[in-house]
Amino acid sequence: MSKYLTLGKFSFGMGDRFSHQGKAQLRACVLATELGADVVPVWNKSNREHQLIGTEPSSLRAEADAAVKALGWKKPYHVDADHIQLETVDRFIAPSDFFTIDVADSIGKPADPKSVKAFASRHPELIGKIVIPHIDRPFETMPAEVERVANKFLLAVQDAGKIYRHIAQAKGEASFITEVSMDETDNPQTPPELLIILAALADEKIPIQTIALKFTGRFNKGVDYVGDVKQFEQEFNEDLAVIAFAIRQYGLPVTLKLSVHSGSDKFSIYAPIRRALKKFNAGLHLKTAGTTWLEEVIGLAEAGGDGLALAKEIYSDALDHMDELCAPYATVIDIDRKQLPTKETVSGWTSGQFVSALRHDPKNKGFNSSFRQLIHVGFKIAAKKGDRYLNALKKHEAVIAKNVTENLFERHMKPLLLDETKPAKKPSRRDTVPA
């Protein structure tokens, strides 16, 4: 493998649609680090999000650098060009040092038959009985099965190689971290398929440090996992076993880890993930993406007055433009329109009622997952409000920052990484807002 920038063991992808919560997000990492979890912050934003909001990738780098300076963060941090492809990567090359190469669109497109045959010939170890430590039953693969899987994924892996080499030529191979994303596709990758994919990535000489798979079950935006938790736990453990095996077999980076996309608020699988990571002494990259935007709206509602009025207006406009907002996220949301309150109902809500509906607390009778998912995809509404929304973020920074920090630290980092017996230092205004 070529030289590469090393990614720490536990990294958190922290999306920030409007580039105002960098310090509040980083404060969560400070709190986790103080309690013994060596968390690496990774600020991420996709090309689509930049286009919808009207920002440039350089703005995310500026936000991250400013947060690091303000809080005196001395540990590593990164800026992720999220879900880039060859057509979109160039504008991210200068400000980014982490690249999520998205090749999901190429999965299932037939590869060149000669390439498939050549791949199978190079890897006789993938044929027959494959014994992998910590997986109860050996994989049994026939030549036809290896070729079938290669035909499904090889073109995607080759595309990843083209994008990686494009970045490396422009930026230098030792100056960035590579993630390959295959999560936005129809069917989960099985552990045997993962082994073949990793062999193909090794052939492309991509120093991959995280791989984002599509896991069994639903990973909807901003709400809990939907699926069989026991089945997920078994497959997650087997995926970790395959990765450990492939690192030894193919010389892949020892830092290679699973990446869980749309990972925010997947509370029911955090305990299984934590058990698996401990068992394998493995790392994890978790992307929390739009959960920060939701905490902004919660903070506005909590602030009351003009903040609450703006939060209600965002919901009202989102309801009016629901089909348009939901279309790009159709595969990762499940909104029951019958559960959505009317604009008239929401207009009469108190601050507490709005917050109860939006904050992800399933124990709260007022929580409404459909309401939350609609606002999750409704950040375009806030973007259209321009300075009015941004000025509201500045005016109510204290309450918003407190929500952002507590959400990342209490609901995500602690359940995944920290010993719950340790006392946690609560974030204060001084922690989240610079003097």
Secondary structure by P-SEA (a helix, b strand, c coil): ccbbbbbccccccccccccccaaaaaaaaaaaaaaccbbbbbbbbcaaaaaaacccaaaaaaaaaaaaaaacccccccccccccccccccccccccccccccccccccccccaaaaaaaaaaccccccccccccccccccccaaaaaaaaaacaaaaaaaaaaaaaaaaacccccbbbbbbcccccccccaaaaaaaaaaaaaacccccbbbccccccccccccccccaaaaaaaaaaaaaaaaaaaaaccccccbbbbbccccccccaaaaaaaaaaaacccbbbbbcaaaaaaaaaaaaaacaaaaaaaaaaaaaaaaacccccccccccccccccccccaaaaaaccaaaaaaacccccccccccaaaaaaaaaaaaaaaaaaaaaaaaaaaaaaaaaaaaaaaacccccccccccccbbbbcccccccccc
